[in-house]
Amino acid sequence: MAIKSKTSVKHKSAVKPNKKPISKRVKPQKEAASEALRTSEEQYQSILRNIEDGYYEINLRGDFIFFNDAMCRILGYSRKEMTRMNYRRFTDKENAEKIFQTFNNVYQTGNPSKGFDWKIIRKNGTERFV
């Protein structure tokens, strides 16, 4: 004799499906990542503003595309004057070649330069080794 049961067993998952649209689930994560990036950028900018060492970035032509205030003080130029200034403007031919070789090596190998000494000519004409 077979016994039939009218009760059925429903399986309940231990994890409830998230019924929120994915855009609403991702938005808080995206906002948190954006906030972390903004905080990191502010710290980076603060360091560059406050260090005494000159920091700069140049393009492939050798023009300044980014630099800190210390770099302006070292060279004696205003921020406006230094924007897009080429490194050859503040050095002699011998040092310009030395700088070019160093920059070119960084470009070719992708390895940063550990630093080197070269002579600069400040806006007021005084020479300085950096």
C-alpha positions in Angstrom: 0.0 0.0 0.0 1.4 3.4 -1.0 1.1 6.4 1.2 0.6 9.7 -0.5 1.5 12.9 1.2 -0.1 16.2 0.3 2.7 18.2 1.9 5.6 19.2 -0.2 9.0 20.1 1.1 10.3 23.5 -0.1 14.0 24.0 -0.1 15.0 27.3 1.4 18.4 28.5 0.3 20.7 29.7 3.1 21.6 32.7 1.0 18.7 34.9 -0.1 19.0 36.3 -3.6 19.7 40.0 -3.7 16.7 41.5 -5.4 18.3 45.0 -5.8 19.3 45.9 -9.3 23.1 45.5 -9.9 23.4 49.2 -10.4 22.2 49.9 -6.9 24.5 47.2 -5.5 27.6 48.5 -7.3 27.1 52.2 -6.7 28.2 52.2 -3.0 31.3 50.2 -3.9 32.1 52.6 -6.7 31.6 55.6 -4.4 33.9 54.1 -1.8 36.6 53.5 -4.4 36.2 57.0 -5.7 36.6 58.4 -2.2 39.7 56.3 -1.6 41.2 57.5 -4.8 40.4 61.2 -4.0 42.0 60.8 -0.6 45.1 59.2 -2.1 45.4 62.0 -4.7 45.1 64.6 -1.9 47.9 63.0 0.0 50.1 62.8 -3.1 49.5 66.5 -3.8 50.2 67.5 -0.2 53.5 65.6 -0.3 54.6 67.3 -3.5 53.5 70.8 -2.2 55.5 70.4 1.0 58.7 68.7 0.1 61.8 70.8 -0.4 63.1 68.7 -3.3 62.2 69.7 -6.8 59.8 67.3 -8.5 59.0 67.4 -12.2 57.7 65.5 -15.2 58.5 66.2 -18.8 57.1 65.2 -22.1 59.1 63.6 -24.9 60.3 67.0 -26.2 61.7 67.8 -22.8 59.1 70.3 -21.8 57.9 70.6 -18.2 54.3 69.2 -18.0 54.2 68.9 -14.2 56.3 70.3 -11.4 56.1 71.4 -7.8 56.7 74.8 -6.2 60.2 73.7 -5.0 61.2 73.2 -8.6 60.2 76.8 -9.3 62.2 78.0 -6.3 65.3 76.0 -7.4 65.2 77.4 -10.9 64.0 80.9 -9.9 61.1 81.0 -12.4 57.4 81.5 -11.7 54.9 78.6 -12.3 53.6 80.5 -15.3 57.1 80.9 -16.8 58.0 77.2 -16.2 54.8 75.8 -17.8 56.0 74.1 -21.0 59.5 75.4 -20.6 62.1 73.0 -22.1 65.0 71.8 -19.8 67.5 73.1 -22.3 66.6 76.6 -21.4 68.2 76.4 -17.9 71.4 74.5 -18.7 74.5 74.7 -21.0 75.1 72.4 -24.0 77.3 69.9 -22.2 74.8 69.4 -19.4 71.9 69.4 -21.8 73.5 66.4 -23.6 74.0 64.6 -20.2 70.4 65.2 -19.3 69.2 64.0 -22.7 71.1 60.8 -22.4 69.7 60.2 -18.9 66.1 60.9 -20.0 66.5 58.8 -23.1 67.8 55.9 -21.1 64.7 56.1 -18.8 62.5 56.3 -21.9 64.2 53.3 -23.6 64.4 51.0 -20.6 61.5 52.1 -18.5 63.9 52.1 -15.5 64.0 55.3 -13.4 67.2 57.1 -13.0 68.7 56.9 -9.5 69.8 60.6 -9.8 72.7 62.4 -11.3 74.4 65.7 -10.8 74.0 68.4 -13.4 74.5 72.2 -13.5 71.6 74.5 -13.9 71.5 78.1 -14.8 68.9 79.9 -12.7 66.8 82.8 -14.1 69.1 85.3 -12.4 72.1 83.8 -14.2 73.6 82.1 -11.1 74.8 78.5 -11.6 73.9 75.7 -9.3 74.5 72.0 -9.2 71.5 69.8 -8.5 
